[in-house]
Amino acid sequence: MKFTKTLMFTIALCLLVCTVAQAGKDLDAVRKKGFIQAGVNGGVFGFGMPDAKGVWRGLDVDTARAVAAAIFGDASKVKFTPLTAQQRFTALQSGEIDLLTRNATRTLSRETQLGLNFVQVNYYDGQGFMVLKKLGVKSAKDLDGATVCVLPGTTTEQNAADFFRNNKMKWNPVVIESTTELSKAFFAGRCDVLTSDASQLAGIRAVAPNPDDYTILPEIISKEPLAPAVRHGDDQFRDIVDFSVLAMINAEELGITSKNVDEMLKSKNPKIQRFLGVLPGNGKALGLDEKWAYNIVKQVGNYGEVFERNIGVKTSLGLKRGLNALWTNGGLMYSPPFK
């Protein structure tokens, strides 16, 4: 009997040790190498693309920088891997990248079958269609028989097929793997229509030889909640990525910006004190420095700043906040309490 109890205690202790050893494995690997390897699109202006000097810019790029700021206190501790739609999930599953911030739609099958965890949505989108203005097309329902450029292995391809089938129309898909090559094919006249997330269409149009030659049709045919993703198996890393996105949203709710964040450290508001680490607790809960959220806002900005800087109405994309406005302004961006 004594032997049995001893054996059971030993097994239980082993299970506990094994569990603890596995906790934070992806986060430990990131910390060990000193940077995050983030997968991005690489070909969508405003979301993920290097500028003329080779510096990566975009909303998804800044999302990855926010995670680096949270973990390392330094938003520059991130490297970027451009990925096609077909490569992105395999790259994350295989460990080629630590974090996917590449306009990926969260779906049930992707989360359950691919071994991935999506976090807070960083852009609410929907699929649309872009055509040459000179074609005179005013509605997607006028595209019967059209040749359509589309990326393979995406929700876009399935959504387009469903749309044409449901409206009893025929279509001729031109399937090209790379976003950059797909855009070139469309601009070269290989297809009548380009279909993708509306934000991507705006980004592609912004870098067209003559942007005014193209129009995005009014129909939005799907829901595309775009969110960063990590692998299953490290809840701590998943929580950090999730709350890094939420920190930018919460900062905007609290009126904290990259310009006033130092002054906000003096605030008497307990919500602001907890958020910025003046009152400790949130950092410890995530296994981070108490100034993790301060570092995100100081170095990257709140969500509104990131949005307007990369894709807002004053950029060449000219996108309005819409669904991506704060919940207090009629949008879907809403943060849980930071306490």
HELIX and SHEET records of a PDB file:
HELIX    1   1 LYS A    2  GLN A   22  1                                  21    
HELIX    2   2 LYS A   25  LYS A   33  1                                   9    
HELIX    3   3 LEU A   59  PHE A   72  1                                  14    
HELIX    4   4 ARG A   88  SER A   94  1                                   7    
HELIX    5   5 LEU A  108  GLN A  113  1                                   6    
HELIX    6   6 LYS A  133  LEU A  135  5                                   3    
HELIX    7   7 ALA A  140  ASP A  142  5                                   3    
HELIX    8   8 THR A  155  ASN A  166  1                                  12    
HELIX    9   9 THR A  179  PHE A  187  1                                   9    
HELIX   10  10 ALA A  198  ALA A  206  1                                   9    
HELIX   11  11 PRO A  211  ASP A  213  5                                   3    
HELIX   12  12 ASP A  235  LEU A  254  1                                  20    
HELIX   13  13 VAL A  261  MET A  264  1                                   4    
HELIX   14  14 PRO A  270  LEU A  276  1                                   7    
HELIX   15  15 ASN A  282  LEU A  286  1                                   5    
HELIX   16  16 TRP A  292  GLN A  299  1                                   8    
HELIX   17  17 TYR A  303  ASN A  310  1                                   8    
HELIX   18  18 GLY A  322  ASN A  324  5                                   3    
HELIX   19  19 TRP A  327  ASN A  329  5                                   3    
SHEET    1   A 3 VAL A  78  PRO A  82  0                                        
SHEET    2   A 3 ILE A  36  VAL A  40  1                                        
SHEET    3   A 3 LEU A  99  LEU A 100  1                                        
SHEET    1   B 2 MET A  49  PRO A  50  0                                        
SHEET    2   B 2 TRP A  56  ARG A  57 -1                                        
SHEET    1   C 2 LEU A 116  PHE A 118  0                                        
SHEET    2   C 2 ALA A 229  ARG A 231 -1                                        
SHEET    1   D 2 TYR A 123  ASP A 125  0                                        
SHEET    2   D 2 GLU A 224  LEU A 226 -1                                        
SHEET    1   E 5 TRP A 171  VAL A 175  0                                        
SHEET    2   E 5 ALA A 146  VAL A 150  1                                        
SHEET    3   E 5 VAL A 193  ASP A 197  1                                        
SHEET    4   E 5 GLN A 127  LEU A 132 -1                                        
SHEET    5   E 5 TYR A 214  ILE A 216 -1                                        
END                                                                             
